[in-house]
């Protein structure tokens, strides 16, 4: 079993688990059960006409499934921020949503070039966004902090020069 | 505050004539940064912004934005106006700055959104 601290990062690996959910989250990542429903979308590089559509689709699906509005907002915000990150900072990637009874698991995989320092990227206000991306209103340096704030568990695996994996879980019954 | 009062205070132009100007607007938030808007908007909110790209409308799919005021004389393209029409989001243009627009609305009693 991995030993998770509430938030831990080392060697291109970052974990955050909301306190109290360690057992459930660990159990899930160990077993990796099959999802009840799945949804997949492509995120092309720097395509800000397309970016955000996948997140809106997931939100609408969860809405039809009767998920409460506060949770819908958290899923939409976290997914959107992650989608924008892939479009803005990577060579493109995919978003995969897996829906279970109690939570949603969303996985983003891109084609690189990786995050040099995850801890730094998690710092509110730190951004490497280029001028074109900033002109659109992105690059506040709040993308990853916003994903963390809205998710119950967040895992990032990334190294400079390699693809990045970012995945998070949001429970449908959590208090917030 | 009613949307029609907001239009009057900002000497604004309503871009979608079909919107209900009697609609009640509970609170507002002003920003040109998308992540700020996502982070701070947790209730039905009027957005004041200088951003006119399609991602501003896309935001309305994620969070509860009841209308958008484009400040500093900014005007969105027709494509953006059409996106807002599909989502039934009122759009208003004003020549006032974001600071002045926010100040006028705040003084008139429109509260800041809870963050």
Boltz contact constraints between the chains, C-beta under 6 A:
constraints:
  - contact:
      token1: [A, 52]
      token2: [B, 58]
      max_distance: 6.0
  - contact:
      token1: [A, 56]
      token2: [B, 61]
      max_distance: 6.0
  - contact:
      token1: [A, 76]
      token2: [B, 62]
      max_distance: 6.0
  - contact:
      token1: [A, 77]
      token2: [B, 38]
      max_distance: 6.0
  - contact:
      token1: [A, 77]
      token2: [B, 62]
      max_distance: 6.0
  - contact:
      token1: [A, 80]
      token2: [B, 62]
      max_distance: 6.0
  - contact:
      token1: [A, 136]
      token2: [B, 53]
      max_distance: 6.0
  - contact:
      token1: [A, 136]
      token2: [B, 55]
      max_distance: 6.0
  - contact:
      token1: [A, 137]
      token2: [B, 32]
      max_distance: 6.0
  - contact:
      token1: [A, 137]
      token2: [B, 33]
      max_distance: 6.0
  - contact:
      token1: [A, 137]
      token2: [B, 34]
      max_distance: 6.0
  - contact:
      token1: [A, 137]
      token2: [B, 51]
      max_distance: 6.0
  - contact:
      token1: [A, 138]
      token2: [B, 34]
      max_distance: 6.0
  - contact:
      token1: [A, 140]
      token2: [B, 33]
      max_distance: 6.0
  - contact:
      token1: [A, 140]
      token2: [B, 35]
      max_distance: 6.0
  - contact:
      token1: [A, 140]
      token2: [B, 36]
      max_distance: 6.0
  - contact:
      token1: [A, 142]
      token2: [B, 35]
      max_distance: 6.0
  - contact:
      token1: [A, 142]
      token2: [B, 39]
      max_distance: 6.0
  - contact:
      token1: [A, 143]
      token2: [B, 35]
      max_distance: 6.0
  - contact:
      token1: [A, 146]
      token2: [B, 35]
      max_distance: 6.0
  - contact:
      token1: [A, 146]
      token2: [B, 39]
      max_distance: 6.0
